[in-house]
Amino acid sequence: MRILMGCLLLGMVTAVTPQTSTEFHARYGQPDAETLAVSPNLMLSVEYGADGSACKMRIEPRHSLLHASWSNPPAPMEDMISVLNEVVPQESRGKELGPGKLFGAWAGAPPPTEYENVTLIQEFGNGTKPLTLSSVVVLFKRPACESLPKYTDPDWSKRP
């Protein structure tokens, strides 16, 4: 009898718990961040501003939620750059302003690249030699993104 009651209770809980993207959105509204599979080996995490447009993006190798992203094998740099050029084309970045300041980067890692409209940051693996590109981060410079951390803030790299 307990097994039957347990199965019935589990069935009722499962029936009312959202499990699909549509059900989550219906219950909680549109997400302010999401992760998309852009290829078999790459994912794109996006954090949105108050206006619903992207404010922060991270392109990185696909990984499980159960494993730390730094332990994943690197994705080919060409693939990450291809996705970067697709989601933030050169012409939308604005004029290149030059290198930004380094904040907590690995020795030998290039500084962020500042553009009029975005900051591009290359993140590198867990102190590996030679340095291995582990992700590319895009921070947008729009008024709707002002409330999000800047790369000069100590917590800028918190994942969406």
N, C-alpha and C positions, 0 to 999 in steps of 0.2 A: 504494500500500500504506500509506503514512504517513497519508493522508487517512482510509482505512478504520479504521486503528488509533486515530487521533484521535477519530473519531466514536464508536467503541466505548468508548473511555475516557471521553469526555464523557457518553455514555449511562449508564455505570455510576456516575459521580459524581452525576449528576442523579437517578438512581434512589435513592440512599441519602441525599441531602441533603434535610432537611425543607423543604417549601415552603408548607405550609398551617398555619393556626393550630393545628389539631388535632395535626399532626405536631410542631410546635415544642413544644407543651405536653406531648406524650407524651415527648419527648426531654429537655426542660429543666424541666418542672414548670410550675406556674401563674405568670403574670407578676406582678411587684410594681408594674408600671406598664403602662398601655396607652392607646391613643388611639382614640376612637370617632367615627364620623361621625354627628352627631345631627341634621343637616339638610343640604340640598344646599350650604349656604354656611357651616356651623359645625362645629367639631370640639370634642370634650371629651377632654382628657388627664387621666388619673387616676393618682395614685400611692397605693399601698395600704400600710397599716401591717401589723405582725406578725399582727394578728387578721384580716386579709383585708378589712377595711373601708377605705373611702376616707379618706385623710389630707390629700391635696392635690388640688385640681382646677383646671384652667385651661380656660376657655371662650374660644375665639378663632376667627377666620375660618379656613376650610379653606385649606391651603397644601400645596405640594409639599415633600418632604424636600430637594429640590434648591435651594430658594429660602429666604432668610431670612424669618421671619414678619413682621418689621417692614416689609418691602417689599410686603406684600399689601394689597389694598384693604380698608378697614374693613368689618366686618359691621354691619348696622343695630343700634343700641343696644337697640331693642325686642326684637329676636331674641335677643340675648345675655341680657337680663334675663329673658325668658321661659324660656330654658333654665335659667338660674340658679334661678328660682322652682320649676322642675320638679325639679331635682336636689337643691336645698337649700331646701325650703319655709320660709316665714317662721317657722312654729311650731317647726321643728327647730333654728333658729338660737339660740333662747333670748332672753333679755332684751337689748335693745340697751344697750351700755355707753357708747357715744359714739365720738368719733373716736380713732383710734390715732395713734402718732407717725409722722411722715414720715421715710423713709430713702431718699435718693437719688431722690426723685420730681421730675417736671418742675415748674417754676414754674407755679402756678395749678392744679395737679392736686389733687383732694381727698385728704385723708388716708384711710388704711384705716378701715373701720368695724368696731369691736369689738362682738361679741356674746358671750353667755355660752359658747356652744359652738363658734363659728367666728370667724375674721377674714376680712372681705371686702376685697379690694384691686382697685381699678380701675387697669389699666395703660394708658398712653397712647402713641400713636405716636411716631415718631422726631423729637421736638421740633417737630412741626407746629403751626402757628397757623391757626385755633384748634385747641386740643387735640382729638385724635381718639381715642376709646376703641378700644384694640387688643385688649384681653382683660380678663377678670374672673377673679381667682384667689380660691379658697376654701381657707383653712387651717383644719383641724379641731383642736379643743382636746380631745383624748382621750389617755389614758395610752399607748395603742398608737402614738400619733403623736409621742411625746416625742423619739424619736431623729432625726426629720426636722428640717431647718433651720426656724427661725421667721423671720418677716419682718424681725425686728430683727437677724438674722445677715447677714453680708456676702454669703453665697452662697444666700440663701433662694430666689432666683428661678430657680435652675437648673431647667430643664424636666425633667418626668418622662420 
